[in-house]
Amino acid sequence: MSETKRSVGPVTVAAGAGTVAGYAAGAVLVWILAQIGLDASSIEEALGVLLSLAGTVLGGWLVKPGGGKRAVE
């Protein structure tokens, strides 16, 4: 069996970072809403999923496949 070295590419890393940042933004948004007196706990998970999806797409889109450089220059 041949051994090939595999690694995670820059697009995957950027998409993963976007997912984490998006979910964290959702949690912060729910916290801010709670501070101003609104109860957003019922939509916290849905908001986290939607913002993590947006972060994944944005993070993956900003990095060119293979090159690892920003698509927006």
mmCIF file of the N, C-alpha and C atoms, coordinates in Angstrom:
data_MODEL
# 
_entry.id   MODEL 
# 
loop_
_atom_site.group_PDB 
_atom_site.id 
_atom_site.type_symbol 
_atom_site.label_atom_id 
_atom_site.label_alt_id 
_atom_site.label_comp_id 
_atom_site.label_asym_id 
_atom_site.label_entity_id 
_atom_site.label_seq_id 
_atom_site.pdbx_PDB_ins_code 
_atom_site.Cartn_x 
_atom_site.Cartn_y 
_atom_site.Cartn_z 
_atom_site.occupancy 
_atom_site.B_iso_or_equiv 
_atom_site.pdbx_formal_charge 
_atom_site.auth_seq_id 
_atom_site.auth_comp_id 
_atom_site.auth_asym_id 
_atom_site.auth_atom_id 
_atom_site.pdbx_PDB_model_num 
ATOM 1   N N  . MET A 1 1  ? 0.843   -1.162 0.000  1.00 0.00 ? 1  MET A N  1 
ATOM 2   C CA . MET A 1 1  ? 0.000   0.000  0.000  1.00 0.00 ? 1  MET A CA 1 
ATOM 3   C C  . MET A 1 1  ? 0.896   1.236  0.000  1.00 0.00 ? 1  MET A C  1 
ATOM 4   N N  . SER A 1 2  ? 0.629   2.156  -0.889 1.00 0.00 ? 2  SER A N  1 
ATOM 5   C CA . SER A 1 2  ? 1.458   3.353  -0.970 1.00 0.00 ? 2  SER A CA 1 
ATOM 6   C C  . SER A 1 2  ? 1.046   4.369  0.095  1.00 0.00 ? 2  SER A C  1 
ATOM 7   N N  . GLU A 1 3  ? 2.046   5.035  0.592  1.00 0.00 ? 3  GLU A N  1 
ATOM 8   C CA . GLU A 1 3  ? 1.785   6.048  1.613  1.00 0.00 ? 3  GLU A CA 1 
ATOM 9   C C  . GLU A 1 3  ? 1.783   7.422  0.953  1.00 0.00 ? 3  GLU A C  1 
ATOM 10  N N  . THR A 1 4  ? 0.693   8.104  1.091  1.00 0.00 ? 4  THR A N  1 
ATOM 11  C CA . THR A 1 4  ? 0.614   9.464  0.581  1.00 0.00 ? 4  THR A CA 1 
ATOM 12  C C  . THR A 1 4  ? 0.349   10.395 1.749  1.00 0.00 ? 4  THR A C  1 
ATOM 13  N N  . LYS A 1 5  ? 1.027   11.503 1.720  1.00 0.00 ? 5  LYS A N  1 
ATOM 14  C CA . LYS A 1 5  ? 0.820   12.482 2.777  1.00 0.00 ? 5  LYS A CA 1 
ATOM 15  C C  . LYS A 1 5  ? -0.387  13.332 2.418  1.00 0.00 ? 5  LYS A C  1 
ATOM 16  N N  . ARG A 1 6  ? -1.274  13.433 3.365  1.00 0.00 ? 6  ARG A N  1 
ATOM 17  C CA . ARG A 1 6  ? -2.476  14.225 3.146  1.00 0.00 ? 6  ARG A CA 1 
ATOM 18  C C  . ARG A 1 6  ? -2.466  15.392 4.116  1.00 0.00 ? 6  ARG A C  1 
ATOM 19  N N  . SER A 1 7  ? -2.977  16.484 3.658  1.00 0.00 ? 7  SER A N  1 
ATOM 20  C CA . SER A 1 7  ? -3.042  17.653 4.529  1.00 0.00 ? 7  SER A CA 1 
ATOM 21  C C  . SER A 1 7  ? -4.357  18.387 4.281  1.00 0.00 ? 7  SER A C  1 
ATOM 22  N N  . VAL A 1 8  ? -4.683  19.222 5.213  1.00 0.00 ? 8  VAL A N  1 
ATOM 23  C CA . VAL A 1 8  ? -5.881  20.031 5.096  1.00 0.00 ? 8  VAL A CA 1 
ATOM 24  C C  . VAL A 1 8  ? -5.515  21.290 4.322  1.00 0.00 ? 8  VAL A C  1 
ATOM 25  N N  . GLY A 1 9  ? -6.281  21.582 3.299  1.00 0.00 ? 9  GLY A N  1 
ATOM 26  C CA . GLY A 1 9  ? -5.985  22.733 2.461  1.00 0.00 ? 9  GLY A CA 1 
ATOM 27  C C  . GLY A 1 9  ? -6.437  24.050 3.072  1.00 0.00 ? 9  GLY A C  1 
ATOM 28  N N  . PRO A 1 10 ? -5.991  25.148 2.493  1.00 0.00 ? 10 PRO A N  1 
ATOM 29  C CA . PRO A 1 10 ? -6.325  26.465 3.032  1.00 0.00 ? 10 PRO A CA 1 
ATOM 30  C C  . PRO A 1 10 ? -7.810  26.798 2.943  1.00 0.00 ? 10 PRO A C  1 
ATOM 31  N N  . VAL A 1 11 ? -8.494  26.300 1.941  1.00 0.00 ? 11 VAL A N  1 
ATOM 32  C CA . VAL A 1 11 ? -9.932  26.563 1.824  1.00 0.00 ? 11 VAL A CA 1 
ATOM 33  C C  . VAL A 1 11 ? -10.681 25.883 2.954  1.00 0.00 ? 11 VAL A C  1 
ATOM 34  N N  . THR A 1 12 ? -10.298 24.665 3.273  1.00 0.00 ? 12 THR A N  1 
ATOM 35  C CA . THR A 1 12 ? -10.936 23.938 4.366  1.00 0.00 ? 12 THR A CA 1 
ATOM 36  C C  . THR A 1 12 ? -10.678 24.607 5.707  1.00 0.00 ? 12 THR A C  1 
ATOM 37  N N  . VAL A 1 13 ? -9.468  25.073 5.905  1.00 0.00 ? 13 VAL A N  1 
ATOM 38  C CA . VAL A 1 13 ? -9.127  25.768 7.147  1.00 0.00 ? 13 VAL A CA 1 
ATOM 39  C C  . VAL A 1 13 ? -9.932  27.062 7.271  1.00 0.00 ? 13 VAL A C  1 
ATOM 40  N N  . ALA A 1 14 ? -10.020 27.814 6.181  1.00 0.00 ? 14 ALA A N  1 
ATOM 41  C CA . ALA A 1 14 ? -10.776 29.064 6.207  1.00 0.00 ? 14 ALA A CA 1 
ATOM 42  C C  . ALA A 1 14 ? -12.264 28.809 6.438  1.00 0.00 ? 14 ALA A C  1 
ATOM 43  N N  . ALA A 1 15 ? -12.796 27.765 5.834  1.00 0.00 ? 15 ALA A N  1 
ATOM 44  C CA . ALA A 1 15 ? -14.205 27.429 6.039  1.00 0.00 ? 15 ALA A CA 1 
ATOM 45  C C  . ALA A 1 15 ? -14.453 27.015 7.487  1.00 0.00 ? 15 ALA A C  1 
ATOM 46  N N  . GLY A 1 16 ? -13.536 26.261 8.058  1.00 0.00 ? 16 GLY A N  1 
ATOM 47  C CA . GLY A 1 16 ? -13.671 25.857 9.462  1.00 0.00 ? 16 GLY A CA 1 
ATOM 48  C C  . GLY A 1 16 ? -13.601 27.047 10.403 1.00 0.00 ? 16 GLY A C  1 
ATOM 49  N N  . ALA A 1 17 ? -12.693 27.968 10.118 1.00 0.00 ? 17 ALA A N  1 
ATOM 50  C CA . ALA A 1 17 ? -12.587 29.180 10.941 1.00 0.00 ? 17 ALA A CA 1 
ATOM 51  C C  . ALA A 1 17 ? -13.836 30.037 10.805 1.00 0.00 ? 17 ALA A C  1 
ATOM 52  N N  . GLY A 1 18 ? -14.383 30.096 9.609  1.00 0.00 ? 18 GLY A N  1 
ATOM 53  C CA . GLY A 1 18 ? -15.620 30.846 9.395  1.00 0.00 ? 18 GLY A CA 1 
ATOM 54  C C  . GLY A 1 18 ? -16.787 30.244 10.143 1.00 0.00 ? 18 GLY A C  1 
ATOM 55  N N  . THR A 1 19 ? -16.819 28.928 10.236 1.00 0.00 ? 19 THR A N  1 
ATOM 56  C CA . THR A 1 19 ? -17.870 28.252 10.984 1.00 0.00 ? 19 THR A CA 1 
ATOM 57  C C  . THR A 1 19 ? -17.814 28.623 12.456 1.00 0.00 ? 19 THR A C  1 
ATOM 58  N N  . VAL A 1 20 ? -16.634 28.563 13.027 1.00 0.00 ? 20 VAL A N  1 
ATOM 59  C CA . VAL A 1 20 ? -16.461 28.897 14.444 1.00 0.00 ? 20 VAL A CA 1 
ATOM 60  C C  . VAL A 1 20 ? -16.800 30.368 14.693 1.00 0.00 ? 20 VAL A C  1 
ATOM 61  N N  . ALA A 1 21 ? -16.314 31.244 13.830 1.00 0.00 ? 21 ALA A N  1 
ATOM 62  C CA . ALA A 1 21 ? -16.580 32.676 13.997 1.00 0.00 ? 21 ALA A CA 1 
ATOM 63  C C  . ALA A 1 21 ? -18.064 32.985 13.849 1.00 0.00 ? 21 ALA A C  1 
ATOM 64  N N  . GLY A 1 22 ? -18.729 32.330 12.922 1.00 0.00 ? 22 GLY A N  1 
ATOM 65  C CA . GLY A 1 22 ? -20.162 32.548 12.730 1.00 0.00 ? 22 GLY A CA 1 
ATOM 66  C C  . GLY A 1 22 ? -20.983 32.099 13.919 1.00 0.00 ? 22 GLY A C  1 
ATOM 67  N N  . TYR A 1 23 ? -20.659 30.941 14.456 1.00 0.00 ? 23 TYR A N  1 
ATOM 68  C CA . TYR A 1 23 ? -21.401 30.449 15.621 1.00 0.00 ? 23 TYR A CA 1 
ATOM 69  C C  . TYR A 1 23 ? -21.145 31.333 16.838 1.00 0.00 ? 23 TYR A C  1 
ATOM 70  N N  . ALA A 1 24 ? -19.900 31.792 16.995 1.00 0.00 ? 24 ALA A N  1 
ATOM 71  C CA . ALA A 1 24 ? -19.586 32.696 18.099 1.00 0.00 ? 24 ALA A CA 1 
ATOM 72  C C  . ALA A 1 24 ? -20.334 34.018 17.944 1.00 0.00 ? 24 ALA A C  1 
ATOM 73  N N  . ALA A 1 25 ? -20.453 34.504 16.714 1.00 0.00 ? 25 ALA A N  1 
ATOM 74  C CA . ALA A 1 25 ? -21.206 35.740 16.472 1.00 0.00 ? 25 ALA A CA 1 
ATOM 75  C C  . ALA A 1 25 ? -22.673 35.552 16.846 1.00 0.00 ? 25 ALA A C  1 
ATOM 76  N N  . GLY A 1 26 ? -23.217 34.378 16.578 1.00 0.00 ? 26 GLY A N  1 
ATOM 77  C CA . GLY A 1 26 ? -24.598 34.094 16.977 1.00 0.00 ? 26 GLY A CA 1 
ATOM 78  C C  . GLY A 1 26 ? -24.773 34.105 18.479 1.00 0.00 ? 26 GLY A C  1 
ATOM 79  N N  . ALA A 1 27 ? -23.828 33.534 19.189 1.00 0.00 ? 27 ALA A N  1 
ATOM 80  C CA . ALA A 1 27 ? -23.898 33.512 20.654 1.00 0.00 ? 27 ALA A CA 1 
ATOM 81  C C  . ALA A 1 27 ? -23.785 34.927 21.226 1.00 0.00 ? 27 ALA A C  1 
ATOM 82  N N  . VAL A 1 28 ? -22.906 35.733 20.641 1.00 0.00 ? 28 VAL A N  1 
ATOM 83  C CA . VAL A 1 28 ? -22.749 37.112 21.097 1.00 0.00 ? 28 VAL A CA 1 
ATOM 84  C C  . VAL A 1 28 ? -24.021 37.912 20.809 1.00 0.00 ? 28 VAL A C  1 
ATOM 85  N N  . LEU A 1 29 ? -24.613 37.688 19.654 1.00 0.00 ? 29 LEU A N  1 
ATOM 86  C CA . LEU A 1 29 ? -25.846 38.391 19.310 1.00 0.00 ? 29 LEU A CA 1 
ATOM 87  C C  . LEU A 1 29 ? -26.974 38.053 20.277 1.00 0.00 ? 29 LEU A C  1 
ATOM 88  N N  . VAL A 1 30 ? -27.098 36.794 20.631 1.00 0.00 ? 30 VAL A N  1 
ATOM 89  C CA . VAL A 1 30 ? -28.123 36.387 21.601 1.00 0.00 ? 30 VAL A CA 1 
ATOM 90  C C  . VAL A 1 30 ? -27.827 37.002 22.962 1.00 0.00 ? 30 VAL A C  1 
ATOM 91  N N  . TRP A 1 31 ? -26.574 37.076 23.354 1.00 0.00 ? 31 TRP A N  1 
ATOM 92  C CA . TRP A 1 31 ? -26.199 37.693 24.621 1.00 0.00 ? 31 TRP A CA 1 
ATOM 93  C C  . TRP A 1 31 ? -26.554 39.182 24.632 1.00 0.00 ? 31 TRP A C  1 
ATOM 94  N N  . ILE A 1 32 ? -26.266 39.863 23.507 1.00 0.00 ? 32 ILE A N  1 
ATOM 95  C CA . ILE A 1 32 ? -26.598 41.289 23.411 1.00 0.00 ? 32 ILE A CA 1 
ATOM 96  C C  . ILE A 1 32 ? -28.105 41.486 23.503 1.00 0.00 ? 32 ILE A C  1 
ATOM 97  N N  . LEU A 1 33 ? -28.867 40.643 22.830 1.00 0.00 ? 33 LEU A N  1 
ATOM 98  C CA . LEU A 1 33 ? -30.324 40.742 22.908 1.00 0.00 ? 33 LEU A CA 1 
ATOM 99  C C  . LEU A 1 33 ? -30.817 40.516 24.332 1.00 0.00 ? 33 LEU A C  1 
ATOM 100 N N  . ALA A 1 34 ? -30.180 39.609 25.052 1.00 0.00 ? 34 ALA A N  1 
ATOM 101 C CA . ALA A 1 34 ? -30.554 39.360 26.442 1.00 0.00 ? 34 ALA A CA 1 
ATOM 102 C C  . ALA A 1 34 ? -30.227 40.562 27.317 1.00 0.00 ? 34 ALA A C  1 
ATOM 103 N N  . GLN A 1 35 ? -29.145 41.260 27.016 1.00 0.00 ? 35 GLN A N  1 
ATOM 104 C CA . GLN A 1 35 ? -28.768 42.435 27.797 1.00 0.00 ? 35 GLN A CA 1 
ATOM 105 C C  . GLN A 1 35 ? -29.749 43.593 27.631 1.00 0.00 ? 35 GLN A C  1 
ATOM 106 N N  . ILE A 1 36 ? -30.386 43.669 26.465 1.00 0.00 ? 36 ILE A N  1 
ATOM 107 C CA . ILE A 1 36 ? -31.361 44.739 26.264 1.00 0.00 ? 36 ILE A CA 1 
ATOM 108 C C  . ILE A 1 36 ? -32.781 44.309 26.624 1.00 0.00 ? 36 ILE A C  1 
ATOM 109 N N  . GLY A 1 37 ? -32.910 43.103 27.154 1.00 0.00 ? 37 GLY A N  1 
ATOM 110 C CA . GLY A 1 37 ? -34.192 42.663 27.678 1.00 0.00 ? 37 GLY A CA 1 
ATOM 111 C C  . GLY A 1 37 ? -35.012 41.740 26.794 1.00 0.00 ? 37 GLY A C  1 
ATOM 112 N N  . LEU A 1 38 ? -34.481 41.319 25.671 1.00 0.00 ? 38 LEU A N  1 
ATOM 113 C CA . LEU A 1 38 ? -35.211 40.405 24.788 1.00 0.00 ? 38 LEU A CA 1 
ATOM 114 C C  . LEU A 1 38 ? -34.775 38.965 25.051 1.00 0.00 ? 38 LEU A C  1 
ATOM 115 N N  . ASP A 1 39 ? -35.734 38.066 25.105 1.00 0.00 ? 39 ASP A N  1 
ATOM 116 C CA . ASP A 1 39 ? -35.414 36.653 25.325 1.00 0.00 ? 39 ASP A CA 1 
ATOM 117 C C  . ASP A 1 39 ? -35.276 35.962 23.971 1.00 0.00 ? 39 ASP A C  1 
ATOM 118 N N  . ALA A 1 40 ? -34.044 35.724 23.559 1.00 0.00 ? 40 ALA A N  1 
ATOM 119 C CA . ALA A 1 40 ? -33.778 35.098 22.268 1.00 0.00 ? 40 ALA A CA 1 
ATOM 120 C C  . ALA A 1 40 ? -33.289 33.669 22.424 1.00 0.00 ? 40 ALA A C  1 
ATOM 121 N N  . SER A 1 41 ? -33.484 33.087 23.601 1.00 0.00 ? 41 SER A N  1 
ATOM 122 C CA . SER A 1 41 ? -32.967 31.738 23.830 1.00 0.00 ? 41 SER A CA 1 
ATOM 123 C C  . SER A 1 41 ? -33.646 30.698 22.944 1.00 0.00 ? 41 SER A C  1 
ATOM 124 N N  . SER A 1 42 ? -34.870 30.971 22.526 1.00 0.00 ? 42 SER A N  1 
ATOM 125 C CA . SER A 1 42 ? -35.579 30.003 21.685 1.00 0.00 ? 42 SER A CA 1 
ATOM 126 C C  . SER A 1 42 ? -35.026 29.965 20.263 1.00 0.00 ? 42 SER A C  1 
ATOM 127 N N  . ILE A 1 43 ? -34.359 31.026 19.827 1.00 0.00 ? 43 ILE A N  1 
ATOM 128 C CA . ILE A 1 43 ? -33.803 31.042 18.468 1.00 0.00 ? 43 ILE A CA 1 
ATOM 129 C C  . ILE A 1 43 ? -32.286 30.952 18.465 1.00 0.00 ? 43 ILE A C  1 
ATOM 130 N N  . GLU A 1 44 ? -31.684 30.709 19.618 1.00 0.00 ? 44 GLU A N  1 
ATOM 131 C CA . GLU A 1 44 ? -30.221 30.704 19.713 1.00 0.00 ? 44 GLU A CA 1 
ATOM 132 C C  . GLU A 1 44 ? -29.584 29.651 18.808 1.00 0.00 ? 44 GLU A C  1 
ATOM 133 N N  . GLU A 1 45 ? -30.094 28.444 18.843 1.00 0.00 ? 45 GLU A N  1 
ATOM 134 C CA . GLU A 1 45 ? -29.502 27.375 18.027 1.00 0.00 ? 45 GLU A CA 1 
ATOM 135 C C  . GLU A 1 45 ? -29.688 27.629 16.528 1.00 0.00 ? 45 GLU A C  1 
ATOM 136 N N  . ALA A 1 46 ? -30.879 28.055 16.150 1.00 0.00 ? 46 ALA A N  1 
ATOM 137 C CA . ALA A 1 46 ? -31.133 28.335 14.735 1.00 0.00 ? 46 ALA A CA 1 
ATOM 138 C C  . ALA A 1 46 ? -30.260 29.479 14.238 1.00 0.00 ? 46 ALA A C  1 
ATOM 139 N N  . LEU A 1 47 ? -30.117 30.504 15.058 1.00 0.00 ? 47 LEU A N  1 
ATOM 140 C CA . LEU A 1 47 ? -29.270 31.638 14.701 1.00 0.00 ? 47 LEU A CA 1 
ATOM 141 C C  . LEU A 1 47 ? -27.810 31.201 14.587 1.00 0.00 ? 47 LEU A C  1 
ATOM 142 N N  . GLY A 1 48 ? -27.376 30.346 15.490 1.00 0.00 ? 48 GLY A N  1 
ATOM 143 C CA . GLY A 1 48 ? -26.011 29.832 15.430 1.00 0.00 ? 48 GLY A CA 1 
ATOM 144 C C  . GLY A 1 48 ? -25.755 29.022 14.175 1.00 0.00 ? 48 GLY A C  1 
ATOM 145 N N  . VAL A 1 49 ? -26.718 28.214 13.789 1.00 0.00 ? 49 VAL A N  1 
ATOM 146 C CA . VAL A 1 49 ? -26.562 27.400 12.580 1.00 0.00 ? 49 VAL A CA 1 
ATOM 147 C C  . VAL A 1 49 ? -26.519 28.284 11.337 1.00 0.00 ? 49 VAL A C  1 
ATOM 148 N N  . LEU A 1 50 ? -27.419 29.262 11.265 1.00 0.00 ? 50 LEU A N  1 
ATOM 149 C CA . LEU A 1 50 ? -27.442 30.140 10.095 1.00 0.00 ? 50 LEU A CA 1 
ATOM 150 C C  . LEU A 1 50 ? -26.170 30.977 9.978  1.00 0.00 ? 50 LEU A C  1 
ATOM 151 N N  . LEU A 1 51 ? -25.713 31.528 11.090 1.00 0.00 ? 51 LEU A N  1 
ATOM 152 C CA . LEU A 1 51 ? -24.490 32.335 11.033 1.00 0.00 ? 51 LEU A CA 1 
ATOM 153 C C  . LEU A 1 51 ? -23.244 31.484 10.811 1.00 0.00 ? 51 LEU A C  1 
ATOM 154 N N  . SER A 1 52 ? -23.241 30.250 11.308 1.00 0.00 ? 52 SER A N  1 
ATOM 155 C CA . SER A 1 52 ? -22.090 29.385 11.033 1.00 0.00 ? 52 SER A CA 1 
ATOM 156 C C  . SER A 1 52 ? -22.072 28.968 9.568  1.00 0.00 ? 52 SER A C  1 
ATOM 157 N N  . LEU A 1 53 ? -23.238 28.774 8.978  1.00 0.00 ? 53 LEU A N  1 
ATOM 158 C CA . LEU A 1 53 ? -23.303 28.478 7.542  1.00 0.00 ? 53 LEU A CA 1 
ATOM 159 C C  . LEU A 1 53 ? -22.777 29.660 6.737  1.00 0.00 ? 53 LEU A C  1 
ATOM 160 N N  . ALA A 1 54 ? -23.211 30.865 7.108  1.00 0.00 ? 54 ALA A N  1 
ATOM 161 C CA . ALA A 1 54 ? -22.724 32.060 6.412  1.00 0.00 ? 54 ALA A CA 1 
ATOM 162 C C  . ALA A 1 54 ? -21.207 32.214 6.579  1.00 0.00 ? 54 ALA A C  1 
ATOM 163 N N  . GLY A 1 55 ? -20.695 31.937 7.766  1.00 0.00 ? 55 GLY A N  1 
ATOM 164 C CA . GLY A 1 55 ? -19.256 32.020 8.003  1.00 0.00 ? 55 GLY A CA 1 
ATOM 165 C C  . GLY A 1 55 ? -18.481 30.982 7.211  1.00 0.00 ? 55 GLY A C  1 
ATOM 166 N N  . THR A 1 56 ? -19.045 29.796 7.079  1.00 0.00 ? 56 THR A N  1 
ATOM 167 C CA . THR A 1 56 ? -18.398 28.740 6.300  1.00 0.00 ? 56 THR A CA 1 
ATOM 168 C C  . THR A 1 56 ? -18.290 29.132 4.840  1.00 0.00 ? 56 THR A C  1 
ATOM 169 N N  . VAL A 1 57 ? -19.395 29.608 4.290  1.00 0.00 ? 57 VAL A N  1 
ATOM 170 C CA . VAL A 1 57 ? -19.400 30.004 2.876  1.00 0.00 ? 57 VAL A CA 1 
ATOM 171 C C  . VAL A 1 57 ? -18.456 31.175 2.642  1.00 0.00 ? 57 VAL A C  1 
ATOM 172 N N  . LEU A 1 58 ? -18.510 32.175 3.502  1.00 0.00 ? 58 LEU A N  1 
ATOM 173 C CA . LEU A 1 58 ? -17.645 33.338 3.344  1.00 0.00 ? 58 LEU A CA 1 
ATOM 174 C C  . LEU A 1 58 ? -16.172 32.971 3.515  1.00 0.00 ? 58 LEU A C  1 
ATOM 175 N N  . GLY A 1 59 ? -15.866 32.177 4.516  1.00 0.00 ? 59 GLY A N  1 
ATOM 176 C CA . GLY A 1 59 ? -14.477 31.767 4.735  1.00 0.00 ? 59 GLY A CA 1 
ATOM 177 C C  . GLY A 1 59 ? -13.931 30.945 3.586  1.00 0.00 ? 59 GLY A C  1 
ATOM 178 N N  . GLY A 1 60 ? -14.726 30.046 3.058  1.00 0.00 ? 60 GLY A N  1 
ATOM 179 C CA . GLY A 1 60 ? -14.290 29.241 1.923  1.00 0.00 ? 60 GLY A CA 1 
ATOM 180 C C  . GLY A 1 60 ? -14.174 30.040 0.639  1.00 0.00 ? 60 GLY A C  1 
ATOM 181 N N  . TRP A 1 61 ? -15.022 31.055 0.491  1.00 0.00 ? 61 TRP A N  1 
ATOM 182 C CA . TRP A 1 61 ? -15.008 31.868 -0.722 1.00 0.00 ? 61 TRP A CA 1 
ATOM 183 C C  . TRP A 1 61 ? -13.817 32.812 -0.767 1.00 0.00 ? 61 TRP A C  1 
ATOM 184 N N  . LEU A 1 62 ? -13.355 33.275 0.388  1.00 0.00 ? 62 LEU A N  1 
ATOM 185 C CA . LEU A 1 62 ? -12.278 34.263 0.422  1.00 0.00 ? 62 LEU A CA 1 
ATOM 186 C C  . LEU A 1 62 ? -10.913 33.696 0.049  1.00 0.00 ? 62 LEU A C  1 
ATOM 187 N N  . VAL A 1 63 ? -10.760 32.380 0.073  1.00 0.00 ? 63 VAL A N  1 
ATOM 188 C CA . VAL A 1 63 ? -9.460  31.768 -0.212 1.00 0.00 ? 63 VAL A CA 1 
ATOM 189 C C  . VAL A 1 63 ? -9.525  31.037 -1.553 1.00 0.00 ? 63 VAL A C  1 
ATOM 190 N N  . LYS A 1 64 ? -8.536  31.306 -2.405 1.00 0.00 ? 64 LYS A N  1 
ATOM 191 C CA . LYS A 1 64 ? -8.473  30.620 -3.691 1.00 0.00 ? 64 LYS A CA 1 
ATOM 192 C C  . LYS A 1 64 ? -8.067  29.168 -3.477 1.00 0.00 ? 64 LYS A C  1 
ATOM 193 N N  . PRO A 1 65 ? -8.652  28.239 -4.190 1.00 0.00 ? 65 PRO A N  1 
ATOM 194 C CA . PRO A 1 65 ? -8.222  26.848 -4.077 1.00 0.00 ? 65 PRO A CA 1 
ATOM 195 C C  . PRO A 1 65 ? -6.778  26.691 -4.562 1.00 0.00 ? 65 PRO A C  1 
ATOM 196 N N  . GLY A 1 66 ? -5.989  25.995 -3.782 1.00 0.00 ? 66 GLY A N  1 
ATOM 197 C CA . GLY A 1 66 ? -4.613  25.706 -4.170 1.00 0.00 ? 66 GLY A CA 1 
ATOM 198 C C  . GLY A 1 66 ? -3.620  26.774 -3.790 1.00 0.00 ? 66 GLY A C  1 
ATOM 199 N N  . GLY A 1 67 ? -3.947  28.023 -4.033 1.00 0.00 ? 67 GLY A N  1 
ATOM 200 C CA . GLY A 1 67 ? -2.993  29.092 -3.789 1.00 0.00 ? 67 GLY A CA 1 
ATOM 201 C C  . GLY A 1 67 ? -2.915  29.532 -2.343 1.00 0.00 ? 67 GLY A C  1 
ATOM 202 N N  . GLY A 1 68 ? -4.045  29.531 -1.662 1.00 0.00 ? 68 GLY A N  1 
ATOM 203 C CA . GLY A 1 68 ? -4.063  29.959 -0.298 1.00 0.00 ? 68 GLY A CA 1 
ATOM 204 C C  . GLY A 1 68 ? -4.042  31.471 -0.136 1.00 0.00 ? 68 GLY A C  1 
ATOM 205 N N  . LYS A 1 69 ? -4.193  32.207 -1.240 1.00 0.00 ? 69 LYS A N  1 
ATOM 206 C CA . LYS A 1 69 ? -4.199  33.666 -1.150 1.00 0.00 ? 69 LYS A CA 1 
ATOM 207 C C  . LYS A 1 69 ? -5.656  34.144 -1.208 1.00 0.00 ? 69 LYS A C  1 
ATOM 208 N N  . ARG A 1 70 ? -5.872  35.316 -0.685 1.00 0.00 ? 70 ARG A N  1 
ATOM 209 C CA . ARG A 1 70 ? -7.231  35.861 -0.654 1.00 0.00 ? 70 ARG A CA 1 
ATOM 210 C C  . ARG A 1 70 ? -7.749  36.113 -2.066 1.00 0.00 ? 70 ARG A C  1 
ATOM 211 N N  . ALA A 1 71 ? -9.006  35.783 -2.271 1.00 0.00 ? 71 ALA A N  1 
ATOM 212 C CA . ALA A 1 71 ? -9.619  36.014 -3.564 1.00 0.00 ? 71 ALA A CA 1 
ATOM 213 C C  . ALA A 1 71 ? -9.890  37.487 -3.783 1.00 0.00 ? 71 ALA A C  1 
ATOM 214 N N  . VAL A 1 72 ? -10.050 38.238 -2.719 1.00 0.00 ? 72 VAL A N  1 
ATOM 215 C CA . VAL A 1 72 ? -10.309 39.669 -2.808 1.00 0.00 ? 72 VAL A CA 1 
ATOM 216 C C  . VAL A 1 72 ? -8.995  40.400 -2.584 1.00 0.00 ? 72 VAL A C  1 
ATOM 217 N N  . GLU A 1 73 ? -8.428  40.903 -3.630 1.00 0.00 ? 73 GLU A N  1 
ATOM 218 C CA . GLU A 1 73 ? -7.135  41.600 -3.514 1.00 0.00 ? 73 GLU A CA 1 
ATOM 219 C C  . GLU A 1 73 ? -7.238  42.986 -4.073 1.00 0.00 ? 73 GLU A C  1 
# 
